[in-house]
Amino acid sequence: MQYFGSAIGILFAYCLVRYREPIGGMIGDPEWAGKIGGIYNVLILCGAFIFFWSLATLTGTTDILFSPILSLFKSSR
């Protein structure tokens, strides 16, 4: 089941990047997305994040890939 979910995630990320114009047109252009670069850039960033998350899940390296990010949220006690 892990491989199937990862493959679906990679396919979904590809579709987000490939069809960002129609998807962005359906979503609209919220004000907060303008600060990031527009809805198209938000969709590209989400697609990249989903792709890397799925790839890390597929290979079993989520703890290595996301340890710098997770260390920011852990308390230093």
For each residue, the residues with C-beta under 8 A, 3 or more apart:
1: 4 5
2: 5 6 57 58
3: 6 7 58
4: 1 7 8
5: 1 2 8 9 54 57
6: 2 3 9 10 54 55 57 58
7: 3 4 10 11 54 58
8: 4 5 11 12 54
9: 5 6 12 13 50 51 53 54 57
10: 6 7 13 14 50 51 54 55 58
11: 7 8 14 15
12: 8 9 15 16 50
13: 9 10 16 17 47 48 50 51 54
14: 10 11 17 18 47 51
15: 11 12 18 19
16: 12 13 19 20 23 43 44 46 47 50
17: 13 14 20 43 44 47 48
18: 14 15
19: 15 16 22 23
20: 16 17 23 24 40 43 44 47
21: 24 25 40
22: 19 25 26
23: 16 19 20 26 27 43
24: 20 21 27 28 29 38 39 40 43
25: 21 22 28
26: 22 23
27: 23 24 30 39
28: 24 25 39
29: 24 33 34 38 39
30: 27 33 34 39
31: 34 35
32: 35 36
33: 29 30 36 37 38 39 41 42
34: 29 30 31 37 38
35: 31 32
36: 32 33 41 42 45
37: 33 34 40 41 42
38: 24 29 33 34 41 42
39: 24 27 28 29 30 33 42 43
40: 20 21 24 37 43 44
41: 33 36 37 38 44 45
42: 33 36 37 38 39 45 46
43: 16 17 20 23 24 39 40 46 47
44: 16 17 20 40 41 47 48
45: 36 41 42 48 49
46: 16 42 43 49 50
47: 13 14 16 17 20 43 44 50 51
48: 13 17 44 45 51 52
49: 45 46 52 53
50: 9 10 12 13 16 46 47 53 54
51: 9 10 13 14 47 48 54 55
52: 48 49 55 56 65
53: 9 49 50 56 57 62
54: 5 6 7 8 9 10 13 50 51 57 58
55: 6 10 51 52 58 59
56: 52 53 59 60 61 62 64 65 66
57: 2 5 6 9 53 54 60 62
58: 2 3 6 7 10 54 55
59: 55 56
60: 56 57
61: 56 64 65
62: 53 56 57 65 66
63: 66 67
64: 56 61 67
65: 52 56 61 62
66: 56 62 63 69 70
67: 63 64 70 71
68: 71 72
69: 66 72 73
70: 66 67 73 74
71: 67 68 74
72: 68 69
73: 69 70
74: 70 71
75:
76:
77:
